[in-house]
Amino acid sequence: MMADLLFLAGIGFLFAHELDAIQQKEWRFFFRPSLFADEIGYMLFTALHGPLFVLFFWLWDDATFQFVLDVFLIGHAGVHGLLRGHPLINFDGWFSRLWIYGGAVIGAVHLVVIGLG
């Protein structure tokens, strides 16, 4: 029960980060501004998350998926740490960092609780 709650909290933190990523215009990092107009980049970035979220809901109780997502949450925080100061990455406030680094902590704790950390 605790492991499930932790894992779902990790997904919740990741989803909250993705909502914040829309506010922070993260698509500009993935889709070069010269390649797409801002509105198109926003729509592509947002639309690509739909199938991704379906995949999360479909696989949420799979042990391998849980392990992979926990490792992703930790690595994702590391990447954000490395990209701090990048002109197209704008997650400098405490609120943005809460979702990024909080998700990593939850992923690490989940790995410990399931005995893989």
TADA-V847771 format. One record per pair of residues at least 24 apart in sequence whose C-alpha atoms are under 6 Angstrom apart, sorted by the first residue. I is the first residue (numbers start at 1). GAP is how many residues later the second one is. D is the distance in whole Angstrom. If there is no record, write none. Layout:
I&GAP&D  I&GAP&D
This chain:
6&104&6  10&93&5  10&96&6  13&86&5  13&90&5  17&82&5  24&66&6  29&59&5  70&37&4  73&30&6  73&31&5  73&34&6  74&30&4  77&24&6
